[in-house]
Amino acid sequence: MRDLDWNSFDVLVVDDEQDNLDAFRFAFRKSFKLHYALGGAEALSLLDRLDPAVIVADQRMPGMSGIEFLKQAKERRPDAAGVLLTAYADMAVLIDAVNSGAVDRYIQKPWNSKELAVVLRQTIAGVATLRENRRLREQLAHYAGYLEREQRDPIDFGEIAGESEAMRDVSARIGEVAKAATHVLIEGEEGAEKEVVARAIHVGSPREEQPFVKVTCAAFRGDALERELFGWRRGAFDGAFTERAGRLELAHRGTIYLDEPAPLAPSLQARLLRVLTDGEVERIGSTETARVDVRVVLSLTPGIEEAWVRAGVLPELVSRLSVFPLRLPPLRDRREDIRALAEHFLRKYARRNARAATSLSEEAIAKLTAYAWPGNARELENVVERAAILSRGDVIQPEHLAFTARPQPTEPPARARAAPAAGEADATGKALAAPASSRPKVDLSSQLDDIERRELIAALERCGGNKAEVARQFGMQRTTLYYRLKRLGIDT
């Protein structure tokens, strides 16, 4: 209870005598956020615009007794806890009121301020827990509904589209590993269908009804990824105003998909290894251990695994994460899949955009097949979406297809080849300029994030955690503030 800010919860006090309200104000005005009403009728009117955590009512009031009022108040504000003050030990009436749910606690008058303060804090804590549980249930229900739509919609998920021998082999391996609890490493170039494969593994597994949690690791800098995965205790670091569960706990009994988690800090390596070997997690700043049953699906671009080894990542961690490797061939090596993928994306955007095209001409398919697709399926999806809008008809023609100007690889990524020297031509034929300086690189983006994090934390502390006030001070929308807080790993 010590972690709660009592002044952030509204307490409505109802009595027909002003002297009693004044006594309550004198005793508790510095401890609680109080509101007052003279009698039940005035209090019911106040409940139209006030959502109190606790309603304190005197039993003996003219026109409407405290129990009658609390019954009506419960209909309007079912979350609010009712505390009845009574000088009449009418136990039969009180028992009936408690059983009806209208009265949660009762105090006999004359009340003792210290005892009543304890009752109010206990009651507020109970209401806070109920509200937080409801919020989490709603959040999980929304999340589950989102996952159901994502997993079941034949347009957004549906299939591993492809007719090539390579993709048939990938589908077969997905079927093999989906039924097991093994961790999976998906290796593929940028833009390959790695997330689709991860979802297919989850949907085909006994964990299908449990959460599928995706973590875009590149969105988190520094310690933020470790915090996001493992959560934290209140006060574990600057900006940790409340306790929060990590993504690994949220994925309990389900699947967590880690998209491009590189590089890994040493502390994060050790924590991940403990999850993979023992199924144990500890929130940042906590000594309490929780057990999780989670399958880890990891996606990497080719060469990252070798880069991990060169960077000194724990060999056992690399071994654990690559128990079952799946390699997705680039789209240029399976051109027979281009038609199926293009038609899949076209159905997707034809459904979302009423005026979009619904088919591709054979000439358009030929043009798509001749392209090398350096951006793989993601680039194909972008091209098809743009063409579906630009076609102004039902059929996409070759002239509607526009490709992004970028190098088109004809062999695996050039990580094994030496980089071109200054003055030599790159893959696009442009001469490379000599390095401007040999000075160490300055991570300006990280420095700017640190400055923004400090300013936001300071503003939150000034405003007592009131995000609406912080947003007004910075002249931004609250949604923008929430995005920035999440991106910078600041929890409130």
C-alpha positions as CSV (number, residue, x, y, z in Angstrom):
1,M,0.0,0.0,0.0
2,R,2.9,2.3,0.6
3,D,3.5,2.6,-3.2
4,L,0.1,4.1,-3.8
5,D,-0.5,7.9,-4.1
6,W,-3.6,8.3,-1.9
7,N,-4.3,11.8,-3.3
8,S,-4.7,10.3,-6.7
9,F,-7.9,8.6,-5.7
10,D,-11.2,10.5,-5.2
11,V,-13.1,10.0,-1.9
12,L,-16.7,11.2,-1.6
13,V,-18.0,12.0,1.8
14,V,-21.8,12.2,2.3
15,D,-23.6,13.5,5.4
16,D,-26.6,15.6,6.0
17,E,-24.9,17.8,8.6
18,Q,-22.2,20.3,7.6
19,D,-20.5,20.0,11.0
20,N,-19.8,16.3,10.3
21,L,-18.4,17.1,6.9
22,D,-16.2,19.8,8.4
23,A,-14.8,17.3,11.0
24,F,-14.0,14.9,8.2
25,R,-12.3,17.8,6.2
26,F,-10.2,18.8,9.2
27,A,-9.1,15.2,10.0
28,F,-8.2,14.0,6.4
29,R,-7.8,17.0,4.1
30,K,-4.0,16.5,3.9
31,S,-4.2,12.7,3.5
32,F,-6.9,12.1,0.9
33,K,-8.5,13.8,-2.2
34,L,-11.9,14.6,-0.6
35,H,-15.2,15.6,-2.1
36,Y,-18.3,16.5,-0.1
37,A,-22.1,16.3,-0.5
38,L,-24.9,17.3,1.8
39,G,-27.3,14.3,1.6
40,G,-27.9,11.5,-0.8
41,A,-29.6,13.5,-3.5
42,E,-26.7,15.9,-3.9
43,A,-24.2,13.0,-3.8
44,L,-26.0,11.1,-6.6
45,S,-26.0,14.2,-8.7
46,L,-22.2,14.5,-8.1
47,L,-21.6,10.9,-9.2
48,D,-22.6,11.9,-12.7
49,R,-19.3,13.6,-13.1
50,L,-17.2,12.0,-10.3
51,D,-15.8,8.5,-10.3
52,P,-14.6,8.0,-6.7
53,A,-12.7,5.0,-5.4
54,V,-14.4,5.2,-2.0
55,I,-17.8,6.6,-0.9
56,V,-18.2,7.3,2.8
57,A,-21.8,7.8,3.9
58,D,-23.6,8.4,7.2
59,Q,-26.3,5.9,7.8
60,R,-28.9,8.2,9.4
61,M,-29.8,10.9,6.8
62,P,-33.3,12.4,6.1
63,G,-35.1,11.3,2.9
64,M,-32.5,8.7,2.0
65,S,-30.6,6.5,4.4
66,G,-26.9,5.8,3.9
67,I,-27.6,2.2,2.9
68,E,-30.3,3.2,0.4
69,F,-27.9,5.8,-1.0
70,L,-25.0,3.4,-1.3
71,K,-27.2,0.9,-3.2
72,Q,-28.0,3.5,-5.8
73,A,-24.4,4.8,-5.9
74,K,-23.3,1.2,-6.6
75,E,-25.5,1.1,-9.7
76,R,-23.9,4.2,-11.1
77,R,-20.3,3.6,-9.9
78,P,-19.9,-0.2,-9.4
79,D,-16.2,0.1,-8.8
80,A,-16.5,2.4,-5.9
81,A,-16.3,0.9,-2.4
82,G,-18.9,1.9,0.1
83,V,-18.0,2.7,3.7
84,L,-20.9,3.2,6.1
85,L,-20.7,5.3,9.2
86,T,-23.3,4.4,11.8
87,A,-24.0,5.0,15.4
88,Y,-26.8,2.4,15.5
89,A,-25.7,-1.2,15.8
90,D,-28.5,-2.6,13.7
91,M,-26.7,-5.8,12.7
92,A,-29.5,-7.3,10.7
93,V,-29.7,-4.2,8.4
94,L,-25.9,-4.0,8.1
95,I,-25.6,-7.7,7.3
96,D,-28.2,-7.4,4.6
97,A,-26.4,-4.3,3.2
98,V,-23.1,-6.1,3.1
99,N,-24.6,-9.2,1.5
100,S,-26.2,-7.0,-1.2
101,G,-22.8,-5.6,-2.1
102,A,-23.7,-2.0,-1.4
103,V,-21.6,-1.7,1.8
104,D,-18.0,-3.0,1.8
105,R,-17.0,-1.7,5.2
106,Y,-18.8,-0.1,8.1
107,I,-17.5,2.0,11.0
108,Q,-19.3,2.8,14.2
109,K,-19.5,6.4,15.4
110,P,-17.8,8.2,17.0
111,W,-15.0,7.3,14.6
112,N,-11.3,7.4,15.5
113,S,-9.3,9.3,12.9
114,K,-6.3,6.9,12.9
115,E,-8.5,3.8,12.6
116,L,-10.6,5.4,9.9
117,A,-7.5,6.5,8.0
118,V,-6.3,2.8,8.0
119,V,-9.7,1.7,6.7
120,L,-9.7,4.3,3.9
121,R,-6.2,3.2,2.8
122,Q,-7.1,-0.4,2.8
123,T,-10.3,0.2,0.9
124,I,-8.5,2.4,-1.7
125,A,-5.8,-0.3,-2.1
126,G,-8.5,-2.9,-2.8
127,V,-10.2,-0.7,-5.4
128,A,-6.8,0.1,-7.1
129,T,-6.1,-3.6,-7.4
130,L,-9.6,-4.3,-8.9
131,R,-9.1,-1.5,-11.4
132,E,-5.7,-2.6,-12.4
133,N,-6.8,-6.2,-12.8
134,R,-9.7,-5.0,-15.0
135,R,-7.4,-2.9,-17.1
136,L,-5.0,-5.8,-17.6
137,R,-7.9,-8.1,-18.5
138,E,-9.2,-5.6,-21.1
139,Q,-5.7,-5.2,-22.4
140,L,-5.2,-8.9,-22.7
141,A,-8.6,-9.4,-24.3
142,H,-7.8,-6.7,-26.9
143,Y,-4.4,-8.2,-27.5
144,A,-5.9,-11.7,-27.9
145,G,-8.4,-10.3,-30.3
146,Y,-5.7,-8.6,-32.3
147,L,-3.7,-11.8,-32.4
148,E,-6.8,-13.8,-33.5
149,R,-7.4,-11.4,-36.4
150,E,-3.7,-11.5,-37.3
151,Q,-3.4,-15.2,-37.2
152,R,-6.7,-16.2,-38.7
153,D,-7.3,-13.6,-41.3
154,P,-6.5,-15.4,-44.6
155,I,-5.3,-12.1,-46.1
156,D,-3.1,-11.0,-43.2
157,F,-1.7,-14.4,-42.3
158,G,-3.2,-17.4,-44.2
159,E,-0.2,-19.2,-45.7
160,I,3.4,-19.4,-46.4
161,A,2.9,-18.4,-50.0
162,G,5.2,-20.1,-52.5
163,E,5.5,-23.0,-54.9
164,S,9.2,-23.4,-55.1
165,E,11.0,-26.5,-53.8
166,A,12.9,-24.3,-51.3
167,M,9.7,-23.0,-49.7
168,R,8.2,-26.5,-49.6
169,D,11.2,-27.6,-47.6
170,V,10.8,-24.6,-45.3
171,S,7.1,-25.5,-44.8
172,A,8.0,-29.1,-44.0
173,R,10.6,-28.0,-41.4
174,I,8.0,-25.6,-39.8
175,G,5.7,-28.6,-39.5
176,E,8.5,-30.6,-37.8
177,V,9.5,-28.0,-35.2
178,A,6.0,-26.5,-34.5
179,K,4.9,-29.5,-32.4
180,A,8.1,-29.3,-30.2
181,A,9.1,-26.8,-27.6
182,T,12.5,-26.2,-29.3
183,H,13.8,-22.7,-29.7
184,V,14.1,-21.7,-33.4
185,L,16.6,-19.5,-35.3
186,I,15.2,-18.0,-38.6
187,E,17.9,-16.7,-40.8
188,G,17.0,-14.6,-43.8
189,E,17.9,-11.4,-45.6
190,E,16.2,-8.1,-44.9
191,G,12.6,-8.1,-46.0
192,A,12.3,-11.9,-46.1
193,E,9.2,-13.5,-44.6
194,K,10.7,-14.2,-41.2
195,E,7.8,-13.0,-39.1
196,V,5.4,-15.0,-41.2
197,V,7.4,-18.1,-40.5
198,A,7.5,-17.3,-36.7
199,R,3.7,-16.9,-36.6
200,A,3.3,-20.2,-38.6
201,I,5.5,-22.0,-36.0
202,H,3.3,-20.5,-33.2
203,V,0.0,-21.3,-34.9
204,G,1.0,-24.8,-35.7
205,S,2.1,-25.5,-32.1
206,P,0.2,-26.6,-28.9
207,R,0.9,-22.9,-27.8
208,E,-1.5,-21.6,-30.4
209,E,-4.1,-20.3,-27.9
210,Q,-1.4,-18.6,-25.8
211,P,0.3,-15.2,-26.5
212,F,2.5,-14.6,-29.5
213,V,4.6,-11.6,-28.4
214,K,6.7,-9.8,-31.0
215,V,9.7,-7.6,-30.0
216,T,11.3,-5.4,-32.6
217,C,14.7,-5.3,-31.0
218,A,16.1,-2.5,-33.2
219,A,13.5,-0.1,-31.6
220,F,15.3,-0.3,-28.2
221,R,18.7,1.2,-27.6
222,G,21.1,0.6,-24.7
223,D,19.5,-1.0,-21.7
224,A,16.0,-0.5,-23.0
225,L,15.8,-3.9,-24.6
226,E,16.8,-5.7,-21.4
227,R,14.1,-3.7,-19.5
228,E,11.5,-4.5,-22.2
229,L,12.2,-8.2,-22.1
230,F,12.5,-8.6,-18.3
231,G,10.4,-5.8,-16.8
232,W,11.4,-3.9,-13.7
233,R,10.6,-3.1,-10.1
234,R,9.5,0.4,-9.1
235,G,12.6,2.6,-8.5
236,A,15.0,0.3,-10.3
237,F,16.2,3.2,-12.5
238,D,15.4,6.8,-13.2
239,G,11.9,6.9,-14.7
240,A,10.7,3.6,-13.2
241,F,7.7,5.1,-11.3
242,T,5.7,1.8,-11.3
243,E,6.4,-1.9,-11.5
244,R,6.1,-3.6,-14.9
245,A,6.2,-7.1,-16.2
246,G,8.5,-7.8,-19.1
247,R,7.6,-9.3,-22.5
248,L,9.0,-12.7,-21.5
249,E,6.5,-12.9,-18.6
250,L,3.7,-11.8,-21.0
251,A,4.6,-14.6,-23.4
252,H,4.3,-17.2,-20.6
253,R,3.2,-20.5,-22.2
254,G,3.3,-18.9,-25.6
255,T,6.0,-17.7,-28.1
256,I,8.2,-14.7,-28.1
257,Y,9.6,-13.5,-31.4
258,L,12.8,-11.6,-31.2
259,D,13.4,-9.7,-34.4
260,E,17.1,-8.9,-35.0
261,P,18.4,-8.7,-31.4
262,A,21.9,-7.4,-32.0
263,P,24.1,-6.4,-30.4
264,L,23.5,-7.9,-27.0
265,A,24.8,-6.4,-23.8
266,P,26.7,-8.8,-21.5
267,S,24.0,-8.5,-18.8
268,L,21.3,-9.3,-21.3
269,Q,23.2,-12.3,-22.5
270,A,23.4,-13.8,-19.0
271,R,19.7,-13.1,-18.4
272,L,18.6,-14.7,-21.7
273,L,20.8,-17.7,-21.1
274,R,19.1,-18.3,-17.8
275,V,15.7,-18.1,-19.4
276,L,16.8,-20.6,-22.1
277,T,18.4,-23.1,-19.7
278,D,16.2,-22.8,-16.5
279,G,13.1,-20.9,-17.6
280,E,13.7,-18.2,-14.9
281,V,13.4,-14.4,-15.1
282,E,14.1,-11.6,-12.6
283,R,12.8,-8.1,-13.2
284,I,15.3,-5.3,-13.2
285,G,16.0,-4.3,-9.6
286,S,14.3,-7.4,-8.1
287,T,15.7,-10.4,-6.4
288,E,12.5,-12.4,-6.8
289,T,12.6,-15.2,-9.5
290,A,9.6,-16.1,-11.6
291,R,9.4,-19.1,-13.9
292,V,8.3,-18.8,-17.5
293,D,7.5,-21.4,-20.1
294,V,8.2,-19.7,-23.4
295,R,9.5,-20.7,-26.8
296,V,12.0,-18.2,-28.3
297,V,11.9,-17.7,-32.0
298,L,14.8,-15.5,-33.1
299,S,15.3,-13.9,-36.5
300,L,18.7,-12.8,-37.9
301,T,20.1,-11.5,-41.1
302,P,22.9,-13.7,-42.6
303,G,26.2,-13.1,-40.9
304,I,24.9,-11.8,-37.6
305,E,25.5,-15.1,-35.9
306,E,29.1,-15.0,-36.9
307,A,29.3,-11.4,-35.8
308,W,28.0,-12.4,-32.4
309,V,30.8,-14.9,-32.0
310,R,33.4,-12.4,-33.1
311,A,31.9,-9.9,-30.6
312,G,32.3,-12.3,-27.7
313,V,28.7,-13.3,-27.2
314,L,28.5,-16.3,-24.9
315,P,29.0,-19.5,-27.1
316,E,26.4,-21.4,-25.0
317,L,23.9,-18.6,-25.8
318,V,24.6,-18.8,-29.5
319,S,24.3,-22.6,-29.3
320,R,21.0,-22.5,-27.4
321,L,19.4,-20.0,-29.8
322,S,20.4,-22.0,-32.9
323,V,19.1,-25.4,-31.8
324,F,16.8,-25.5,-34.8
325,P,17.9,-23.2,-37.6
326,L,15.7,-22.3,-40.5
327,R,17.1,-20.5,-43.5
328,L,14.8,-18.5,-45.8
329,P,16.2,-18.3,-49.3
330,P,16.1,-14.8,-50.9
331,L,13.3,-14.1,-53.4
332,R,15.7,-13.8,-56.3
333,D,16.6,-17.5,-55.8
334,R,13.0,-18.7,-56.0
335,R,11.4,-16.7,-58.7
336,E,8.6,-19.2,-59.1
337,D,7.2,-17.9,-55.8
338,I,6.9,-14.3,-57.1
339,R,3.5,-14.8,-58.7
340,A,2.0,-16.5,-55.6
341,L,3.3,-13.8,-53.3
342,A,2.3,-10.9,-55.6
343,E,-1.3,-12.3,-55.9
344,H,-1.4,-12.8,-52.1
345,F,-0.4,-9.1,-51.5
346,L,-2.8,-7.9,-54.1
347,R,-5.8,-9.7,-52.4
348,K,-4.7,-8.1,-49.2
349,Y,-4.7,-4.5,-50.5
350,A,-7.7,-5.0,-52.7
351,R,-9.7,-5.9,-49.6
352,R,-8.3,-2.8,-47.7
353,N,-8.8,-0.3,-50.6
354,A,-12.1,-0.4,-52.4
355,R,-10.7,1.1,-55.6
356,A,-7.6,-1.0,-55.8
357,A,-6.8,-3.4,-58.7
358,T,-7.8,-7.0,-58.2
359,S,-5.5,-8.9,-60.7
360,L,-2.1,-8.7,-62.5
361,S,-1.6,-9.0,-66.2
362,E,0.9,-11.6,-67.5
363,E,3.1,-8.8,-68.7
364,A,3.2,-7.4,-65.1
365,I,4.0,-10.8,-63.7
366,A,6.8,-11.2,-66.2
367,K,8.3,-7.8,-65.2
368,L,8.0,-8.7,-61.5
369,T,9.7,-12.1,-62.2
370,A,12.6,-10.5,-64.0
371,Y,13.4,-8.1,-61.1
372,A,16.1,-9.2,-58.6
373,W,14.2,-8.1,-55.4
374,P,17.0,-6.9,-53.1
375,G,14.3,-6.1,-50.5
376,N,12.7,-9.5,-50.9
377,A,9.0,-10.1,-50.0
378,R,8.7,-6.7,-48.2
379,E,9.8,-4.8,-51.3
380,L,7.4,-6.9,-53.4
381,E,4.6,-6.0,-51.1
382,N,5.4,-2.3,-51.3
383,V,5.5,-2.4,-55.1
384,V,2.2,-4.3,-55.4
385,E,0.5,-2.0,-52.9
386,R,1.6,1.1,-54.9
387,A,0.6,-0.5,-58.2
388,A,-2.8,-1.5,-56.9
389,I,-3.5,2.2,-56.1
390,L,-2.0,3.7,-59.3
391,S,-3.6,1.3,-61.8
392,R,-7.0,3.1,-61.8
393,G,-8.5,-0.1,-63.0
394,D,-9.0,-3.8,-62.2
395,V,-5.8,-5.0,-63.7
396,I,-2.2,-4.0,-62.9
397,Q,-0.1,-3.5,-66.1
398,P,3.7,-3.2,-66.4
399,E,3.7,0.6,-66.5
400,H,2.1,0.6,-63.0
401,L,5.1,-1.1,-61.5
402,A,7.8,1.1,-60.1
403,F,10.9,-0.3,-58.4
404,T,13.0,1.5,-55.8
405,A,16.5,2.5,-57.1
406,R,18.8,0.3,-55.1
407,P,21.5,-2.3,-55.8
408,Q,20.1,-5.6,-57.0
409,P,22.3,-8.4,-55.6
410,T,23.0,-11.5,-57.7
411,E,24.9,-13.3,-55.0
412,P,24.8,-13.6,-51.2
413,P,25.4,-10.5,-49.2
414,A,28.9,-9.1,-49.5
415,R,29.8,-9.5,-45.9
416,A,32.6,-11.9,-46.8
417,R,34.1,-9.6,-49.4
418,A,36.4,-6.7,-48.7
419,A,34.7,-3.3,-48.8
420,P,35.6,-1.2,-51.9
421,A,38.5,1.2,-51.3
422,A,38.1,4.9,-51.6
423,G,37.8,5.9,-55.3
424,E,36.5,2.5,-56.4
425,A,32.9,2.0,-57.6
426,D,30.2,0.5,-55.4
427,A,27.4,-1.8,-56.6
428,T,25.5,1.1,-58.2
429,G,28.5,2.3,-60.2
430,K,29.1,5.4,-58.1
431,A,32.6,6.2,-56.9
432,L,33.1,5.9,-53.1
433,A,34.4,9.0,-51.4
434,A,37.4,8.7,-49.0
435,P,36.6,8.7,-45.3
436,A,36.1,12.2,-43.9
437,S,38.0,11.5,-40.7
438,S,39.5,8.7,-38.6
439,R,37.9,10.0,-35.5
440,P,35.8,7.6,-33.5
441,K,32.1,7.8,-34.5
442,V,29.8,9.8,-32.2
443,D,26.4,8.2,-31.6
444,L,24.5,11.4,-31.8
445,S,21.1,9.6,-31.8
446,S,21.9,7.9,-28.5
447,Q,23.1,11.2,-27.0
448,L,19.9,13.0,-28.0
449,D,17.8,10.1,-26.6
450,D,19.6,10.5,-23.3
451,I,18.9,14.3,-23.2
452,E,15.3,13.7,-24.0
453,R,15.0,10.9,-21.4
454,R,16.4,13.2,-18.7
455,E,14.1,16.1,-19.6
456,L,11.0,13.9,-19.7
457,I,11.8,12.3,-16.3
458,A,12.4,15.7,-14.8
459,A,9.1,16.9,-16.1
460,L,7.2,13.9,-14.8
461,E,8.7,14.4,-11.4
462,R,7.8,18.1,-11.4
463,C,4.2,17.3,-12.4
464,G,3.8,14.4,-10.0
465,G,3.5,11.8,-12.8
466,N,0.6,13.8,-14.5
467,K,1.3,13.0,-18.2
468,A,-1.4,15.3,-19.4
469,E,0.4,18.3,-17.7
470,V,3.7,17.1,-19.1
471,A,2.3,17.0,-22.6
472,R,0.9,20.6,-22.1
473,Q,4.3,21.8,-20.9
474,F,6.0,20.4,-24.0
475,G,3.3,21.5,-26.4
476,M,2.6,17.9,-27.7
477,Q,-0.3,15.6,-28.0
478,R,-0.6,13.0,-25.2
479,T,-0.4,10.2,-27.7
480,T,3.0,11.6,-28.9
481,L,4.2,11.7,-25.3
482,Y,3.1,8.1,-24.6
483,Y,5.0,7.0,-27.7
484,R,8.2,8.9,-26.6
485,L,8.0,7.5,-23.1
486,K,7.6,3.9,-24.4
487,R,10.4,4.4,-27.0
488,L,12.8,5.7,-24.3
489,G,11.9,3.0,-21.8
490,I,10.3,5.3,-19.3
491,D,7.5,3.7,-17.4
492,T,4.9,5.7,-15.4
